[in-house]
């Protein structure tokens, strides 16, 4: 079968698509997680907490599609990445899934018994369901930058040699806090778009504080990467259209090496600039009581923060700290040429449908939630 796109081009397209899916998950499901994190703190009464829950109630399930698509894309397009990362981060991913399972359970069970203690328990369950994934996803990104301890044997079987608590190192925890701060800010801005009165004011103030904190912590993380974190570089030529064998290259490590792409490709500096400037613009827009514009700025900030390590690490997608030569790159860890092409056809057909349906849902659910919702809609949470 003649494939109209080169293997190199398809690998690059799927690297970009994986990044797009991660960014889509952060933007769309991120405000769900952020709203859940804020629930016990800015919702002071049962009515206010019900308003917070109902602000995301119609869309949170659909937003998780981005997470599923990201996992599916990594499984089909980058099998070694999927196998190695899900094995190495098994306990961490298990905690994420448990936390995500808590959300639908809490949504459904919270209103089953008219008891303040019962509702309080499920409100904190929703908080856990938002905080834990936000923290662990950030910690995972931090460990990607540091490198993950794994190696391959002669038959290309991956072996992870680290432990769960080793993932919780200071730099990774800093990245986790950045993730929590940015999603909390994103959620607060979304709540400010969907509510009125005292709840709107509390969300606005929380969004301002969390947005500023996000920019500051992200800048601190960048300084750490430049001065303290060991980065990876491929020494010598790398066959961009060669077979998927990660042991066919030599990799070197040096402090600040992750900054190399920003020196060689100056346009990539747009990502970290967005990561710092956009949250500050969002905070300014909130101070001027313009949550809609702030939400756009916050979304751009998430794009910049997630794209920054992706562009810095390119072509690496999973560096190995125990055997740098075994690190996975865009050019040596993908599925076959034909597989990538067939998957791309599926994406071209179905992704526009997903986007169109998502846009239609948000158009239908446009507007603010109010206490009158509970009187007119028995399906409200």
Secondary structure, 3 states (H helix, E strand, C coil): CCCCCCHHHHHHHHHHHHHHHHHHHHHHHHHHHHHHHHHHHHCCCHHHHHHHHHHHHCCHHHHCHHHHHHHHHHHHHCHHHHHHHHHHCHHHHHHHHHHHHHHHHHHHHCCCCCCHHHHHHHHHHHHHHHHHHHHHHHHHHHHHHHCECEEECCCCCEEECCCCHHHCCHHHHHHHHHHHHHHHHHHHHHHHHHCCHHHHHHHHHHHHHHHHHHHHHHHHHHHHHHHCCEEEEEECCCCCCCCCCCCCCEEEEEECHHHHHHHHCHHHHHHHHHHHHHHHHHHHHHHCCCHHHHHHHHHHHHHHHHHHHHHHHCCEEECECCCHHHCEECCCCCCCHHHHHHHHHHHHHHHHHHHHHHHHHHHHCCCCCCCHHHHHCCCCC
